[in-house]
Amino acid sequence: MARKLTPAERLATAEKDLLLEEIADQSSWDQFLVEQAVFHFGQRHDEWSCNDLRDVLPELGHGFLGAAINSLRGAGIIAHTGRTVPSTQASTHGHRIGVWRITGKGRAIAAQRRIARARGRAA
């Protein structure tokens, strides 16, 4: 059995166009897709919270949001800004949630992916 890739390795690989069967074979494909969505969202926003992400994720992705945030944080791809905001999710009664940003490592991975896509188009 192949070793499980870290979030940083999954994001950095040039072969990001996985076939649906390959994604479905992973036991955590939902989390993988939410990680990708968080990373993509983070590239387009200086700072964000889960409030912002819940607005753009389908309902299915909401349950994986915390795990995706923790995974990307643990890999050094995103970092907590030190700020919090009240949650807008009714069930949380406005408890405080973190505000996040992409790190230098995350920006480097994004740049590598852009270069790989540009090379693929040029070939």
Number of C-alpha atoms within 10 A of each C-alpha: 3 4 5 9 9 13 19 17 12 16 22 18 13 16 11 12 8 9 8 9 8 9 15 12 9 12 9 11 14 18 21 20 15 24 25 17 18 22 23 13 17 22 16 10 11 10 16 20 20 20 16 14 18 16 10 13 14 10 9 10 19 17 13 16 21 14 15 23 24 14 19 22 18 14 16 16 23 23 21 17 13 8 11 14 15 14 18 16 12 8 8 11 10 12 13 13 16 18 18 22 20 28 17 13 14 23 16 14 21 18 13 16 18 13 13 17 14 11 10 10 8 7 5
